[in-house]
Every structure is written in C-alpha cells, then in structure tokens.
Amino acid sequence: MKLIHTFLGLVLLALAGTTLANEYQLTDWNDLIPLEEQLNPPPIPAVDHEDEFAIPPQPVGKVVPAMNGKKIRLPGFVVPLEGDSETITQFFLVPFFGACIHVPPPPTNQIVYVNYPKGAKVDDLWDAVWVAGTLSTVSASNDIADAAYSLEGVSVEPYDL
C-alpha cells in the first residue's frame, strides 16, 4: 500500500509540473517584437565618441498588443532591482547576460519588468532562468533602463532545455 501511495504521489507531482508547463506558453524574445519592427528594425542610436560621459539613448521598441494578458514562460537573465541578500522580488528579465550593464540597454521591448513577491534566491540568478507568469503591455521605468512589458511572476526556475 505504501508503494502505491508513493507512486501516486510521484504521478501527481509530475502532473503538477506538466500543468504549469502547459498552462504557460513557451515564448521567444522575438515574440515580443512586432513583425514590422522585425522586418525594419529601428536605427541603432549613435554614440558620441567625443564625449566620454555621453550615454546613448535606449532604443524604444513597440509592443505586441496581442501579448497583453498572456500566460507565458520566457527564458532570460536577471537584472536585480529590489530584494535583500537572500531573495530578489523585482527584476528586469533580459535576453542576454550583461544587458542593462552595458550601454545602451536593449530596446524597451526586449526588457521585461518582473514582479515576483515570492522572491527568487539570489544564488540562482547569475545563470539563465525560466520565468513564468502573466505578461502585460504596461511599461516600467528604472534608473537602469525602461521596460515595455511587465510580468507578474509565478515561478522562477533554473534554465534547462
């Protein structure tokens, strides 16, 4: 009987993981860029090489209105914004490591502001992660960069294929 309960517990656990994966649509960063912008990208801001302190403006990218309210699962890298020494509760999710540290940051539609009240462990954030939650086309601003999308996070997990 104990073996049956253990087996049923494992089956339920597997189904719960499958449900999360199925409920949240796997999303690619290109899905956040309107098709017309993919075909005709905006020009890259010019850098003033004469002024060593000049910061080029962040490229502004348009949003895809159809993405508003979608439950998505998106891979990326974390740029911490709020939290403490153990957990991060607010962060930018970006498509490549070092984005927002180098200037200029990625276009606004390639930065997602994530609110994750549960808190993600700080130790897990230096590698790529999967973030799942409900996406909105509500922008967010920070001293580091601006994001064209916001996401109410329900899970942050290490990246794996």
C-alpha positions as CSV (number, residue, x, y, z in Angstrom):
1,M,0.0,0.0,0.0
2,K,2.9,2.4,0.8
3,L,4.4,1.7,-2.6
4,I,1.1,2.7,-4.3
5,H,0.9,5.9,-2.3
6,T,4.4,6.8,-3.2
7,F,3.7,6.1,-6.9
8,L,0.6,8.2,-6.8
9,G,2.4,11.0,-5.2
10,L,5.1,10.9,-7.9
11,V,2.4,10.9,-10.6
12,L,0.6,13.9,-9.1
13,L,3.9,15.7,-8.8
14,A,4.7,15.1,-12.4
15,L,1.3,16.1,-13.5
16,A,1.6,19.4,-11.5
17,G,4.8,20.2,-13.3
18,T,3.2,19.4,-16.7
19,T,0.2,21.6,-15.9
20,L,2.5,24.6,-15.2
21,A,4.4,24.0,-18.4
22,N,1.2,23.6,-20.4
23,E,-0.6,26.5,-18.8
24,Y,2.2,28.9,-19.6
25,Q,3.0,29.3,-23.3
26,L,6.7,28.9,-24.2
27,T,7.6,32.3,-25.6
28,D,10.6,33.5,-27.5
29,W,12.1,37.1,-27.3
30,N,11.2,37.7,-30.9
31,D,7.5,37.1,-30.0
32,L,7.8,40.4,-28.1
33,I,8.8,42.4,-31.2
34,P,6.1,43.4,-33.7
35,L,6.6,41.9,-37.1
36,E,7.0,45.2,-38.9
37,E,9.8,46.1,-36.4
38,Q,11.5,42.7,-37.0
39,L,11.4,43.4,-40.8
40,N,12.5,47.0,-40.4
41,P,14.5,47.4,-37.2
42,P,14.8,51.0,-35.8
43,P,18.2,52.5,-36.2
44,I,20.8,52.0,-33.5
45,P,21.4,55.2,-31.5
46,A,24.6,57.0,-32.4
47,V,27.3,57.1,-29.8
48,D,29.1,60.4,-29.2
49,H,32.8,59.3,-29.2
50,E,33.9,62.9,-28.4
51,D,32.2,62.9,-25.0
52,E,33.4,60.0,-22.9
53,F,30.5,60.6,-20.5
54,A,27.7,60.7,-23.1
55,I,25.2,57.9,-22.7
56,P,23.4,56.9,-25.9
57,P,19.6,56.8,-25.6
58,Q,17.9,53.4,-25.0
59,P,16.2,52.2,-28.2
60,V,12.4,52.2,-28.0
61,G,10.6,49.2,-29.2
62,K,6.9,48.8,-29.8
63,V,4.9,46.2,-28.0
64,V,2.8,43.4,-29.5
65,P,-0.7,44.2,-28.2
66,A,-1.8,40.5,-28.6
67,M,0.7,39.6,-25.9
68,N,-1.2,41.5,-23.2
69,G,-2.7,39.1,-20.6
70,K,-0.9,36.1,-22.0
71,K,0.4,33.4,-19.6
72,I,4.0,32.9,-20.8
73,R,7.2,31.1,-19.9
74,L,10.3,33.0,-21.0
75,P,14.0,32.3,-20.6
76,G,16.5,35.0,-19.8
77,F,18.9,36.7,-17.4
78,V,18.0,38.6,-14.3
79,V,19.0,42.2,-13.5
80,P,18.1,42.6,-9.8
81,L,16.1,45.7,-8.8
82,E,14.5,45.0,-5.4
83,G,15.2,42.5,-2.7
84,D,17.6,41.6,0.0
85,S,20.7,39.5,0.4
86,E,18.7,36.3,0.1
87,T,15.9,36.9,-2.4
88,I,15.1,39.2,-5.3
89,T,11.4,40.3,-5.6
90,Q,11.6,42.7,-8.5
91,F,13.9,42.5,-11.5
92,F,14.3,43.0,-15.2
93,L,14.4,39.9,-17.4
94,V,16.7,40.4,-20.4
95,P,17.6,38.1,-23.3
96,F,21.4,38.1,-22.8
97,F,23.8,38.2,-19.9
98,G,25.1,41.7,-19.1
99,A,22.2,43.6,-20.7
100,C,21.5,46.8,-18.8
101,I,25.1,46.9,-17.6
102,H,26.4,47.8,-21.0
103,V,25.2,50.9,-22.7
104,P,22.8,51.3,-24.3
105,P,20.5,48.7,-22.8
106,P,18.4,46.6,-25.2
107,P,15.3,48.0,-26.8
108,T,12.4,48.5,-24.4
109,N,10.5,45.6,-25.9
110,Q,13.5,43.3,-25.1
111,I,13.3,44.0,-21.4
112,V,10.5,42.6,-19.1
113,Y,9.9,44.0,-15.7
114,V,9.1,41.1,-13.3
115,N,7.3,41.4,-10.0
116,Y,7.9,38.2,-8.1
117,P,6.7,38.7,-4.5
118,K,7.6,35.1,-3.5
119,G,11.2,36.0,-4.1
120,A,13.9,34.3,-6.2
121,K,17.0,33.1,-4.4
122,V,20.0,35.3,-5.1
123,D,22.4,32.4,-5.7
124,D,20.3,31.1,-8.6
125,L,20.3,34.4,-10.6
126,W,23.7,34.5,-12.2
127,D,22.7,31.8,-14.8
128,A,19.8,31.8,-17.2
129,V,16.4,31.2,-15.7
130,W,12.9,30.4,-16.8
131,V,10.2,32.9,-15.6
132,A,6.5,32.1,-15.9
133,G,3.7,34.5,-15.3
134,T,1.1,36.8,-16.8
135,L,2.5,39.3,-19.3
136,S,1.1,42.8,-19.7
137,T,2.0,45.6,-22.1
138,V,2.4,48.0,-19.1
139,S,5.7,49.7,-19.2
140,A,8.1,50.1,-16.2
141,S,11.0,52.5,-15.6
142,N,14.1,52.3,-13.5
143,D,17.3,54.2,-13.4
144,I,18.9,51.3,-15.2
145,A,16.5,51.0,-18.1
146,D,12.9,51.1,-19.3
147,A,10.8,48.0,-20.0
148,A,7.9,47.9,-22.4
149,Y,6.4,44.8,-20.8
150,S,5.7,43.8,-17.2
151,L,5.1,40.3,-15.9
152,E,3.5,39.1,-12.6
153,G,5.7,36.1,-11.9
154,V,4.5,32.8,-10.5
155,S,7.8,30.9,-10.9
156,V,11.5,31.4,-11.4
157,E,13.5,28.2,-12.2
158,P,17.0,27.4,-13.4
159,Y,17.2,27.3,-17.2
160,D,17.2,23.8,-18.7
161,L,16.1,22.5,-22.1
